[in-house]
C-alpha cells in the first residue's frame, strides 16, 4: 500500500468536454452550498480556520443543516463535476473539504466518495488543485470513518509535495499523513509530518488545528520515549484557550498525559492525571465504559504505588461501570484480575514484605543514609508507595524493609537511578550491589529481627560468588540480585524455579545469560523484567537460585571519537593518578593557601572557579598529547551536573571534585542539544536529563582524591590549629591533632602561610619531641620509620606524625629502637615521654 512519503502515482486528470461552461445559476448554487457547509463545518469543528482560509462566509442559522435532503443535494451537485452548466471545480472541491466530517458518516459515505472521485477525474488541465483538494477531502473522510488503509491509498495517489504547495491543505493533510505514519509505526516520519502540520496551523492562526496536531505529536513523542516533551505539547494544545478549554480537547490532553506518564513510569504524577481525567468524565457525563476503563487503569497505578485499599475500591467501581454488555467481558476480566492482585494475591505470599539488602563495602552509616535517600527519591516520583520503609544498618550491610505490595520493578528502577548518585555524594563507591527478596519478616520489640531467615537470605545474596563475579564487570553501575520470589513479581517467565532454556539441569550452579527472549528495553512480553537491565539466571539442579540484573548499556551513545579519547586516557593513565594530581594541583593553585590562607573551594568566586577549570584543562592537554578536541566542565559541589546551557554536539569531559569526601570522578559525554532539563529561567543552570546521565562514559568514578586536610578536620580542631600567632606554633598544633595521617604541603601552606615549609616544620618538630611526638618526612629514612611503625608512608611532599612511648609488656604493636630502647605508637593512656636525640628530624627527599 502506498503511503504519503513513498513515491506517489499521479492523479489521473481527464477533462470532460473541452471548455465546459459554468452557468451563473450553478455558481450561485455552489456559493449557497458552500456557505451552508461552512456553517455545518463550524458546528463540527468549532475554532477551525478552514472556512476563513477558503474565504467562505458561513450561513446564518436559517439553514437547517441537519436535513438529509440538503446534504444529498449538495453531494449530488458535486458529483456532476466536469459537465456543462455545473459549478466551478474549485468551489466543489472546497465544498467537499467542508463536508468531509459528514462524508465519514454511514448515510453519506458512498455518495461523498462518488462526488470526490468525479471531481478527481474531471479536473481540467491547469486546475489540478481542485483534484488534489478533492482527494484530500476523500482521504480525510475515510480516515474519520476508520478506514485507515483506504485513506492511505487515496493519499498515496496525490502527487508528492502537492499539498505543501496549497496553504489550505498544508495543515490538515500533513496531520493526516502523520497520523497514518504513527499507525504503521513510522515514528520519526510521523514526528516530522506532525511538526509540519503544527507549523502550518500556527501560521494560519488555527487554534483548533494547533490543539489537535499538538496532541497527535504528544502521542508520537510518547512512543518515541521522549515523554519529557509531552507536557510541552499538551500545554500548547491548551494554550489557545486561556479562558475555558473545550471538553473534548481537555479530555484528549489528559489522555495524552496519562499515556506519557504511564510509559515513563512516573506513577505519582500519573495518578494525578487520572484523577483529573475522571473529574473531566464526570463533567461531561454519559460514557460509563470510558470511565470504567479509566478506573481500571487507576487501580493498576494505585497497585504500583502500594495503595492497595484504594486500588480495590477503584477496581470494584470499574466493575460496576463495565457491567452488562457481552463485548465488555475482557475489560471486566482485567478489573477482576486487578481486584485480586490488590487483595494480596495467593495465600502463600500474603503478608510478605520486600527486603532490600545493600553491600556497604565500607562506610555503613553513609551507605545506609544513601539508601534511605534513594528510597525517598523513588517514592517522590511514585516508584514505590508512600508508606515509610524500615532501616537496619550493620557494619557490612544495610537493610530496608518495605511493606507488602511494594512494586519490585519500580523499586529496582528507582534505586538504580538514584542510589549511585547518593552513594557518590556520600563519598562511597557508586556501584551499588543490591539484593531484593520477598518474604515474612519478624519484629521484636518494634524492631526488625535481622536474624530472621528471609533477612539472612537477602544478605547472603549480596555475597554470592555468582553475583560478585557478574558485578565486577560494572564498576560504575548498580547491579541487583533478585530471589525467585521477587523475580516472580516482575512478571518474568519461568520465575520461581523452572528450567529457562529447556536443557537438562546439573548438580552445580550454572548461569544462563539473557534468560528468555527480551526486547531492547530488557522486558519480556507483558510486565517483564526491569527495563534497562539484562537478566542472568543462576540455577542449581535445574532450578533457579537467583536472578542477577546487570545494566543494559547503550553502546550507541559512545561514538568512535569518544571511545578513542577514552582509550587514550586509559592507556596513558590507567589508575587515574595523573588526572587526580592535575586536579589537586589546579585547585590548590587557585586557593593559593600560602598567600590567602584559604583551604575551602566554596570561598572562591565564580571567576576563580572558572580559573581552576582552565588550569586543569591546560594540565590535561600537556599530560595527554593527541587528545581530540573537548570541552571541560568542572563541578566542585553537588552531583546534579548542572549546565548553564548545552553546547552544540561535541565531546565534554565531566570532572567532579568532592573535597568533603576526598573523592573525584571523570567521564566523557557526547553533548547534543536537548540533553538538559528545561531551565526555570533562561540563565539558570540546568541538570542533565536522565538519558544524558546514562550516556556518560565513566573513566573513574568516586576514586580517591588526595584530601584537603584542613577542610575535612572537625571545626574545633581547625580553630585550634589556626589560632596561634606564629607559623611554627600553628604547625605544631597541626601535628598534635592530626596524627598517623599524611599532612600534604598544601595543608601546611595554609597553616604556615609560606611556600617553603621545611624550616617551619623542623621548628615545630623540635618542640613536639619533648611531648613524645615524632614527625617524619618523605625522605628515605622517614619512609622507613613510617613503614616500621605501620604508619601511612608519606609521599615526597608530605609528613606524618605519631606519639611514641617506651614499649611495655602490654604493647603488641611494631616498634623501633632509639637510644637503646624500643618505642611503639602510644595509646591514649600511655604517659608522655620525650624522644631520644638519635631519632631523625623531618626532611623531604633531596
C-alpha positions in Angstrom: 0.0 0.0 0.0 1.3 3.4 -0.9 1.8 5.9 1.9 2.4 9.7 1.8 6.2 9.5 2.0 6.6 7.0 -0.8 6.8 7.9 -4.5 3.2 8.6 -5.4 1.2 7.8 -8.6 0.0 11.0 -10.2 -3.7 11.8 -10.2 -5.5 10.9 -13.4 -6.7 14.2 -14.7 -9.1 13.8 -17.6 -11.1 16.8 -18.6 -14.7 16.5 -19.7 -15.8 18.2 -22.9 -13.2 20.9 -23.6 -14.3 24.3 -22.4 -17.2 23.1 -20.2 -19.3 26.1 -19.4 -20.4 27.2 -15.9 -23.7 29.0 -15.6 -24.3 31.9 -13.3 -27.1 29.9 -11.6 -24.7 27.0 -11.0 -22.2 29.3 -9.4 -24.8 30.8 -7.1 -26.0 27.4 -6.1 -22.4 26.4 -5.3 -21.9 29.5 -3.2 -25.1 28.7 -1.3 -24.0 25.2 -0.6 -20.5 26.5 0.4 -22.0 28.9 2.9 -24.2 26.3 4.4 -21.4 23.8 4.5 -19.2 26.3 6.3 -21.8 26.7 9.0 -22.1 23.0 9.3 -18.3 22.6 9.5 -18.1 25.2 12.3 -20.6 23.1 14.2 -18.4 20.0 13.8 -15.1 21.8 14.2 -15.5 25.0 16.3 -12.5 27.3 16.3 -11.2 25.9 13.0 -9.9 28.4 10.4 -10.7 26.2 7.3 -13.7 28.3 6.2 -11.7 31.5 6.6 -8.8 30.0 4.5 -11.3 29.1 1.8 -12.8 32.6 2.0 -16.3 31.2 2.6 -18.7 33.0 4.9 -20.9 30.7 7.0 -24.6 30.9 6.5 -26.8 32.1 9.3 -28.9 29.8 11.5 -31.9 29.9 9.0 -30.5 26.9 7.1 -31.4 23.6 8.7 -28.1 21.8 8.2 -29.5 18.5 9.6 -31.9 17.9 6.7 -30.7 14.9 4.7 -32.2 16.4 1.6 -29.9 19.4 1.6 -26.8 17.3 2.2 -27.8 14.8 -0.5 -28.4 17.7 -3.0 -25.0 19.2 -2.2 -23.2 15.9 -2.8 -25.3 15.3 -6.0 -24.2 18.7 -7.4 -20.5 17.9 -6.6 -20.9 14.5 -8.4 -21.7 16.4 -11.7 -18.3 17.9 -11.9 -17.0 18.4 -15.5 -20.4 18.7 -17.1 -21.7 21.8 -18.8 -23.6 24.1 -16.5 -22.0 22.7 -13.3 -20.4 24.9 -10.7 -16.6 25.7 -10.8 -14.5 22.7 -9.9 -12.6 24.6 -7.1 -15.9 25.5 -5.5 -17.0 21.9 -5.5 -13.6 20.7 -4.1 -13.9 23.3 -1.3 -17.4 22.1 -0.6 -16.1 18.5 -0.1 -13.4 19.8 2.2 -16.0 21.4 4.4 -18.3 18.4 4.3 -15.7 15.7 4.9 -16.7 15.2 8.6 -20.3 14.3 7.4 -18.8 12.4 4.5 -17.4 9.9 7.0 -20.9 9.0 8.3 -22.7 5.9 7.0 -25.7 7.7 5.3 -23.4 9.9 3.1 -20.2 7.9 2.8 -20.8 6.3 -0.6 -22.2 9.5 -2.1 -19.3 11.5 -0.8 -16.8 9.2 -2.3 -18.7 9.2 -5.7 -18.6 13.0 -5.7 -14.9 13.1 -4.8 -14.0 10.6 -7.5 -15.9 12.5 -10.1 -14.1 15.7 -9.2 -10.7 14.0 -9.2 -11.3 12.6 -12.7 -12.9 15.7 -14.2 -10.3 18.3 -13.0 -9.4 20.3 -16.2 -5.8 20.9 -17.2 -4.4 23.8 -15.2 -6.9 23.3 -12.4 -5.3 20.3 -10.8 -5.6 22.0 -7.3 -9.3 21.1 -7.3 -8.4 17.4 -7.9 -5.8 17.5 -5.1 -8.3 19.1 -2.7 -11.0 16.5 -3.6 -8.5 13.7 -3.0 -7.5 15.2 0.3 -11.2 15.6 1.4 -11.8 11.9 0.5 -8.8 10.7 2.5 -9.8 12.8 5.5 -13.4 11.4 5.3 -12.1 7.8 5.0 -9.8 8.3 8.0 -12.6 9.7 10.1 -14.7 6.7 9.2 -12.0 4.4 10.5 -10.9 3.2 7.0 -7.2 4.0 7.5 -6.0 1.7 4.8 -8.3 3.4 2.2 -7.2 6.8 3.5 -3.5 5.9 3.0 -4.3 4.5 -0.5 -6.2 7.7 -1.5 -3.5 9.9 -0.1 -0.9 7.9 -2.0 -2.5 9.0 -5.3 -1.7 12.6 -4.6 1.5 13.9 -6.3 4.4 14.3 -3.8 4.6 17.7 -2.2 1.4 19.0 -3.8 -0.4 19.6 -0.5 2.5 21.5 0.9 2.1 24.0 -2.0 -1.5 24.6 -1.0 -1.8 26.6 2.1 -5.3 25.3 2.8 -4.1 21.6 2.8 -0.7 22.0 4.4 -2.1 21.7 8.0 -4.8 19.0 7.7 -3.1 16.7 5.2 0.3 16.8 6.9 -1.6 15.9 10.1 -3.4 13.1 8.4 -0.2 11.7 6.9 1.4 12.0 10.3 -1.4 10.0 11.9 -1.2 7.3 9.3 2.6 7.1 9.8 2.1 6.8 13.5 -0.4 4.0 13.0 2.1 1.9 11.0 4.9 2.6 13.5 7.0 5.0 11.4 7.5 7.2 14.5 10.2 9.6 13.2 8.3 10.2 10.0 5.2 10.8 12.0 7.0 13.3 14.2 8.2 15.2 11.1 4.8 15.3 9.4 3.0 16.3 12.6 5.6 19.0 13.2 4.9 20.5 9.7 1.2 20.3 10.4 1.7 22.2 13.7 3.8 24.9 12.0 1.1 25.3 9.3 -1.7 25.7 11.9 0.4 28.2 13.8 0.9 30.2 10.7 -2.8 30.1 9.9 -3.8 31.1 13.4 -5.9 27.9 13.6 -6.1 27.2 17.3 -8.3 24.1 16.8 -5.7 22.7 14.4 -2.8 23.6 16.7 -4.6 21.8 19.6 -5.3 18.7 17.5 -1.8 18.5 16.0 -0.2 19.1 19.4 -2.0 16.1 20.9 -1.1 13.9 17.9 2.5 15.0 18.3 2.3 14.2 22.0 1.3 10.6 21.1 4.3 10.3 18.7 6.7 11.7 21.3 5.4 9.2 23.9 6.0 6.2 21.6 9.5 7.6 20.8 10.2 7.5 24.5 10.6 11.3 24.7 8.0 11.7 27.5 9.6 14.8 28.9 8.5 16.7 25.8 4.8 15.6 26.0 3.8 18.1 28.7 5.0 21.0 26.5 2.9 19.7 23.6 -0.2 19.4 25.7 0.3 22.8 27.2 0.5 24.2 23.7 -2.8 22.5 22.8 -4.4 24.1 25.8 -2.7 27.5 25.3 -5.1 28.6 22.6 -7.9 28.5 25.1 -6.9 30.8 28.0 -10.4 31.1 29.4 -12.0 27.7 29.0 -10.7 24.6 27.3 -13.3 22.7 25.4 -14.3 19.4 26.9 -13.0 17.1 24.0 -9.7 18.9 24.0 -9.3 18.7 27.8 -10.1 15.0 27.6 -7.6 14.4 24.8 -4.9 16.4 26.5 -5.3 14.4 29.8 -5.3 11.1 27.9 -2.1 12.1 26.2 -0.5 13.0 29.5 -1.7 9.7 31.0 -0.1 7.7 28.3 3.2 9.6 28.6 3.4 9.3 32.3 2.5 5.6 32.3 5.2 5.0 29.7 7.7 6.9 31.8 6.7 5.0 35.0 6.0 8.3 36.8 3.2 6.8 38.9 2.7 9.7 41.3 2.1 12.2 38.5 0.1 9.5 36.6 -2.4 9.2 39.4 -2.9 12.9 39.5 -3.6 12.9 35.7 -6.0 10.0 36.1 -7.9 11.8 38.9 -8.2 14.9 36.7 -9.4 12.8 33.8 -12.1 11.2 36.0 -13.3 14.6 37.0 -13.5 15.5 33.3 -15.6 12.4 32.6 -17.9 13.4 35.4 -18.3 16.9 34.0 -19.0 15.6 30.5 -21.2 12.6 31.7 -22.6 9.8 29.7 -19.6 7.5 28.8 -19.6 4.8 31.6 -17.4 2.4 29.6 -14.7 5.1 29.2 -14.9 5.9 32.9 -14.8 2.2 33.8 -11.7 1.7 31.7 -10.1 4.7 33.3 -10.9 3.3 36.8 -9.2 0.0 35.7 -6.1 1.9 34.8 -6.3 3.9 38.0 -6.4 0.6 40.0 -3.3 -0.5 38.2 -1.5 2.7 39.2 -2.6 2.5 42.8 -1.2 -1.0 43.0 2.1 0.3 41.6 2.1 2.9 44.4 1.3 0.3 47.1 -2.1 1.9 47.9 -3.9 -1.4 47.8 -7.1 -0.4 49.7 -7.7 2.4 47.2 -6.9 0.1 44.3 -9.5 -2.4 45.4 -12.1 0.3 45.6 -11.2 1.6 42.1 -11.4 -2.0 40.7 -14.8 -2.6 42.3 -16.2 0.7 40.9 -14.8 -0.2 37.5 -16.7 -3.5 37.5 -19.9 -1.6 38.2 -19.3 0.7 35.2 -18.4 -2.2 32.9 -21.4 -4.4 33.9 -23.9 -5.5 31.2 -22.7 -5.8 27.6 -21.1 -9.0 26.5 -18.4 -7.2 24.5 -17.0 -5.8 27.7 -16.2 -9.2 29.3 -12.5 -8.8 28.5 -12.5 -5.4 30.3 -14.3 -6.8 33.3 -11.8 -9.7 33.5 -8.9 -7.2 33.7 -10.7 -5.3 36.5 -11.3 -8.6 38.4 -7.6 -9.5 38.0 -6.5 -6.2 39.5 -9.0 -6.6 42.3 -7.5 -10.0 43.2 -4.0 -8.5 42.9 -4.9 -5.6 45.2 -6.4 -8.1 47.6 -2.9 -9.6 48.5 -2.5 -12.4 45.9 -2.5 -16.0 46.9 -2.2 -17.3 50.4 1.4 -18.2 50.1 2.5 -14.6 49.6 0.0 -12.9 51.9 1.8 -10.7 54.4 5.2 -11.0 52.6 7.4 -7.9 52.8 10.0 -6.6 50.4 13.6 -6.8 51.8 16.4 -4.7 50.1 20.0 -5.5 51.2 22.9 -3.3 50.2 26.5 -4.4 50.5 28.1 -1.3 52.0 31.7 -2.1 51.0 33.0 0.5 53.6 31.1 3.2 55.4 27.9 1.6 56.5 26.5 4.8 58.0 26.9 6.7 54.7 25.6 3.7 52.7 22.5 3.5 54.9 21.8 7.2 54.6 22.3 7.0 50.8 19.9 4.0 50.6 17.3 5.8 52.6 17.6 9.0 50.5 17.3 6.9 47.2 14.2 5.3 48.5 12.8 8.7 49.4 13.5 10.0 45.8 11.9 6.9 44.3 8.9 7.4 46.5 8.7 11.1 45.4 8.4 10.0 41.8 5.8 7.4 42.5 8.1 4.4 42.1 7.1 3.0 45.5 4.2 3.6 47.8 4.0 6.3 50.4 4.5 4.0 53.5 7.8 4.6 55.3 10.4 1.9 55.0 12.3 0.4 58.0 16.1 0.6 58.1 18.6 -1.8 59.7 22.2 -0.6 59.4 25.0 -3.0 60.3 28.8 -3.0 59.7 28.9 -4.9 56.4 25.4 -4.2 55.1 22.3 -2.2 55.5 18.7 -3.3 55.0 15.5 -1.6 54.0 12.2 -3.4 54.7 9.2 -2.2 52.8 5.5 -3.1 53.3 3.8 -5.8 51.2 2.7 -4.6 47.8 5.8 -2.6 47.0 6.2 -2.9 43.2 9.6 -4.7 42.7 10.2 -3.5 39.2 9.6 0.2 40.0 11.6 -0.2 43.2 14.6 -1.6 41.3 14.3 1.1 38.6 14.2 3.9 41.2 17.1 2.6 43.2 19.2 2.1 40.0 18.5 5.7 39.1 19.1 7.4 42.4 21.3 5.2 44.6 24.6 5.7 42.6 24.4 9.4 42.9 23.5 9.3 46.6 26.4 6.9 47.3 28.8 9.1 45.3 27.6 12.2 47.3 28.3 10.3 50.5 31.8 9.6 49.4 31.2 5.9 48.7 31.5 3.8 45.5 28.5 4.4 43.2 28.5 0.8 42.1 25.6 -0.4 44.3 25.3 -4.1 45.0 21.7 -4.8 45.9 19.7 -7.9 46.7 15.9 -8.0 46.8 13.8 -10.7 48.3 10.2 -11.0 49.4 9.1 -12.9 52.5 7.8 -12.6 56.0 9.9 -10.5 58.4 9.6 -10.8 62.2 9.9 -8.0 64.6 10.9 -8.0 68.2 10.1 -5.1 70.5 9.1 -3.0 67.5 12.5 -3.6 65.7 13.2 -5.6 62.6 14.7 -9.0 63.6 17.9 -9.1 61.4 18.4 -12.8 62.4 15.3 -14.0 60.7 15.6 -16.4 57.8 14.4 -14.1 55.0 16.6 -11.2 56.1 19.7 -13.5 56.4 18.9 -14.9 52.9 18.8 -11.3 51.4 22.2 -10.5 53.0 23.6 -13.8 51.8 22.5 -13.0 48.2 24.8 -9.9 48.2 27.8 -12.1 49.0 27.1 -14.9 46.5 30.0 -15.8 44.2 27.9 -15.6 41.0 26.6 -12.1 41.9 30.0 -10.8 42.8 31.5 -12.2 39.6 29.0 -10.5 37.4 29.0 -7.3 39.4 32.8 -6.8 39.0 32.2 -6.1 35.3 30.2 -3.0 36.1 32.4 -0.8 38.3 30.3 2.3 37.9 26.7 0.9 37.7 24.2 -0.7 40.0 23.6 -4.5 39.8 20.8 -6.3 41.5 20.3 -9.9 42.7 16.7 -11.0 42.9 15.3 -14.1 44.6 12.9 -16.2 42.6 10.1 -14.9 44.8 11.0 -11.3 44.0 11.6 -12.1 40.3 8.1 -13.6 40.0 6.6 -10.3 41.0 8.2 -8.7 37.8 6.0 -11.0 35.7 9.2 -12.7 34.3 8.6 -16.0 32.6 9.9 -19.0 34.2 10.4 -17.4 37.5 10.2 -19.5 40.5 12.4 -22.3 39.6 11.6 -23.9 36.2 14.2 -24.5 33.6 14.8 -21.4 31.5 16.3 -22.9 28.4 14.8 -26.3 28.3 18.2 -28.0 28.8 19.0 -30.6 31.5 19.8 -29.4 34.9 23.1 -30.2 36.5 24.2 -30.5 40.1 26.5 -27.5 40.0 25.3 -23.9 40.0 25.0 -22.6 36.4 24.4 -19.2 34.9 22.3 -18.6 31.8 22.8 -15.1 30.5 19.8 -13.4 29.0 17.2 -15.9 30.0 14.1 -15.6 27.9 14.0 -13.6 24.7 13.6 -9.9 25.5 13.2 -6.6 23.6 15.7 -3.8 23.5 14.4 -2.3 26.8 15.1 -5.5 28.6 11.4 -6.5 29.0 9.7 -9.8 28.3 6.2 -9.8 27.0 3.7 -8.4 29.5 5.2 -6.8 32.6 8.6 -8.4 32.1 11.8 -7.8 33.9 13.1 -4.3 34.7 13.6 -2.0 31.7 17.3 -1.2 31.1 18.6 -4.4 32.7 19.7 -7.8 31.3 18.7 -10.9 33.2 21.2 -13.7 34.1 19.6 -16.8 35.7 21.7 -18.6 38.3 20.4 -22.2 38.6 21.4 -25.3 40.5 20.0 -28.8 39.9 17.8 -27.4 37.2 16.0 -24.9 39.5 16.5 -21.1 39.7 18.5 -20.0 42.7 18.5 -16.3 41.9 18.3 -13.8 39.0 21.1 -11.2 38.6 20.2 -7.9 36.8 23.1 -6.1 35.1 22.7 -2.8 33.2 21.9 -3.0 29.5 24.4 -0.3 28.5 23.6 1.8 25.4 26.7 1.5 23.3 25.2 3.6 20.6 25.9 6.7 22.8 29.6 6.1 22.5 30.9 7.1 19.1 34.3 6.3 17.7 35.8 9.7 18.6 34.6 9.5 22.2 35.9 5.9 22.5 39.3 7.0 21.1 39.5 9.7 23.8 38.6 7.2 26.5 41.3 4.8 25.2 43.9 7.5 25.2 43.2 8.4 28.8 43.1 4.7 29.8 46.4 3.8 28.1 48.3 6.8 29.5 46.8 6.9 33.0 45.1 3.6 33.8 44.7 4.2 37.5 43.8 7.9 37.2 46.8 9.2 39.2 47.9 11.7 36.6 44.4 13.2 36.3 43.9 13.2 40.1 47.2 15.0 40.6 46.4 17.6 37.9 43.0 18.2 39.6 44.6 18.6 43.1 47.3 20.9 41.7 44.7 23.1 39.8 42.5 23.5 42.9 45.4 24.3 45.2 46.9 26.8 42.8 43.8 28.9 42.8 43.2 28.6 46.5 46.8 29.9 46.9 46.9 29.0 50.6 50.3 30.5 51.4 49.1 33.9 50.3 45.4 33.9 51.2 45.2 31.2 53.9 42.2 29.7 52.0 41.5 26.0 52.1 37.8 25.7 51.1 36.9 26.0 47.4 33.5 27.4 48.4 35.4 30.5 49.4 36.2 31.1 45.7 34.2 33.4 43.5 32.9 32.3 40.1 35.9 33.8 38.2 38.3 31.8 40.4 36.3 28.6 40.0 36.5 29.1 36.2 40.2 29.6 36.5 40.5 26.1 38.1 38.8 24.7 35.1 41.1 26.5 32.7 44.2 25.4 34.6 43.0 21.8 34.7 42.3 21.8 31.0 45.8 23.1 30.4 47.4 20.4 32.6 45.4 17.7 30.9 46.4 18.8 27.4 50.0 18.9 28.5 49.8 15.4 30.1 47.7 13.7 27.4 49.0 14.9 24.0 46.9 13.8 21.0 43.5 14.2 22.7 40.7 15.1 20.3 39.0 18.4 20.9 36.9 18.5 24.1 35.3 21.0 26.5 35.8 20.6 30.2 33.0 21.0 32.7 34.2 21.1 36.3 31.9 20.6 39.3 33.2 21.5 42.8 30.0 20.7 44.7 26.8 18.7 44.4 26.2 15.9 42.0 23.5 17.3 39.7 25.9 18.0 36.8 24.1 21.3 36.1 24.9 23.2 32.8 24.3 26.8 32.0 23.4 25.6 28.6 24.1 22.5 26.5 26.7 23.2 23.9 26.5 22.1 20.3 27.5 18.5 19.6 31.0 17.7 20.9 32.9 15.8 23.5 32.6 17.1 27.0 35.0 16.0 29.8 32.9 16.0 33.0 35.1 16.3 36.2 33.7 16.4 39.7 35.8 17.1 42.8 34.2 16.1 46.1 36.5 17.8 48.7 34.3 16.8 51.6 34.9 13.1 51.0 38.2 13.3 49.1 36.7 11.7 46.0 36.7 12.6 42.4 35.0 11.4 39.2 35.6 11.9 35.5 33.6 10.9 32.5 33.2 11.6 28.8 29.9 12.7 27.2 28.9 13.5 23.7 26.8 16.6 24.2 23.8 17.4 22.0 21.0 20.0 22.2 18.1 18.8 24.3 20.3 16.9 26.9 19.4 19.2 29.7 16.1 19.6 31.6 14.3 22.8 30.6 15.6 25.6 32.9 13.3 27.7 35.1 14.7 30.8 33.5 16.9 31.4 30.6 20.2 31.9 32.5 19.6 29.3 35.3 21.9 26.2 35.3 20.0 23.1 34.1 20.8 19.5 35.1 21.3 16.8 32.5 18.3 14.6 31.7 18.3 11.0 32.9 19.0 9.8 29.4 22.1 12.1 29.2 23.4 11.0 32.6 23.1 7.4 31.4 25.1 8.2 28.3 28.2 9.3 30.3 31.2 7.0 29.7 32.9 6.9 33.1 36.7 6.8 33.2 36.9 7.0 37.0 34.0 7.4 39.5 34.3 8.2 43.1 38.0 7.5 43.1 40.3 8.6 45.9 41.5 12.2 45.7 44.4 13.5 47.9 42.4 15.0 50.7 42.1 18.7 51.6 43.2 18.1 55.1 42.1 21.3 56.8 38.6 21.2 55.2 38.0 17.7 56.5 39.0 18.3 60.1 36.4 18.9 62.8 35.7 22.6 63.3 37.1 22.6 66.8 40.4 21.2 65.6 40.6 23.6 62.7 40.0 26.6 65.0 42.7 25.4 67.5 45.2 24.9 64.7 44.8 28.3 63.1 44.6 30.3 66.4 48.3 30.6 67.4 50.1 33.7 66.1 53.3 32.1 64.7 53.6 29.7 61.9 55.7 27.3 63.9 53.1 27.2 66.7 50.3 26.6 64.2 52.3 23.8 62.6 53.0 22.2 66.0 49.3 22.2 66.8 48.5 20.7 63.5 50.8 17.7 64.1 49.5 17.3 67.7 45.9 17.0 66.5 46.5 15.2 63.1 48.5 12.1 63.9 49.1 8.9 62.0 47.7 10.6 58.9 49.6 12.2 55.9 49.8 16.0 56.0 50.5 17.3 52.5 52.4 20.5 51.6 49.1 22.3 50.5 47.7 21.9 54.0 50.9 23.2 55.5 51.0 26.2 53.3 47.5 27.3 54.6 48.8 26.9 58.1 52.3 28.4 57.8 51.3 31.0 55.1 54.7 30.2 53.4 55.5 28.2 50.3 58.7 26.7 51.7 57.7 25.0 55.0 60.8 22.8 55.7 62.3 25.1 58.3 58.9 25.7 60.0 58.2 22.0 60.2 61.6 21.3 61.7 61.0 24.1 64.3 57.6 22.6 65.2 59.0 19.0 65.3 61.7 20.1 67.8 59.0 21.4 70.2 56.9 18.2 69.7 59.8 15.9 70.6 59.5 17.0 74.2 55.9 15.7 74.1 56.9 12.4 72.6 55.6 13.3 69.1 57.8 12.2 66.2 57.4 13.9 62.8 58.8 12.1 59.7 59.1 13.3 56.2 59.0 11.7 52.7 62.8 11.1 52.6 64.2 7.6 52.7 64.7 7.4 56.5 61.3 8.9 57.2 59.6 6.4 55.0 61.5 3.5 56.6 60.4 4.6 60.1 56.8 5.0 59.0 56.8 1.6 57.4 58.3 0.0 60.5 55.7 1.5 62.8 52.8 0.5 60.4 52.0 4.2 59.7 50.9 5.6 56.3 54.1 6.1 54.3 54.3 9.8 53.4 54.8 11.0 49.8 57.7 13.2 48.9 55.8 16.3 49.7 54.0 15.1 52.9 54.7 14.4 56.6 53.3 12.0 59.2 53.3 12.5 63.0 52.9 9.9 65.7 53.2 9.9 69.5 55.6 7.3 70.8 56.1 5.7 74.1 58.5 3.2 75.6 57.5 -0.4 74.8 55.9 -2.1 77.8 54.6 -5.6 78.3 51.0 -4.8 77.3 52.1 -3.3 73.9 51.8 -5.6 70.9 52.3 -3.0 68.1 55.5 -2.9 66.0 58.4 -1.0 67.5 61.6 0.9 66.5 64.8 1.1 68.6 66.2 4.5 69.6 68.5 5.4 72.4 68.8 1.7 73.2 65.1 1.5 73.9 62.2 0.1 71.9 59.5 2.6 71.1 55.9 2.0 69.9 52.9 4.1 68.9 51.4 5.4 72.2 47.8 4.8 73.2 45.6 7.4 74.9 46.5 6.0 78.4 50.3 5.9 77.9 52.5 8.5 79.6 54.2 11.4 77.8 57.9 10.8 77.3 60.5 12.9 75.5 62.1 11.3 72.4 65.8 10.4 72.3 68.1 12.5 70.3 69.1 9.9 67.8 65.6 9.9 66.1 65.9 12.0 62.9 64.4 15.4 62.2 61.8 15.5 59.4 63.2 16.1 56.0 62.0 16.0 52.4 63.9 13.9 49.8 66.7 15.7 48.1 
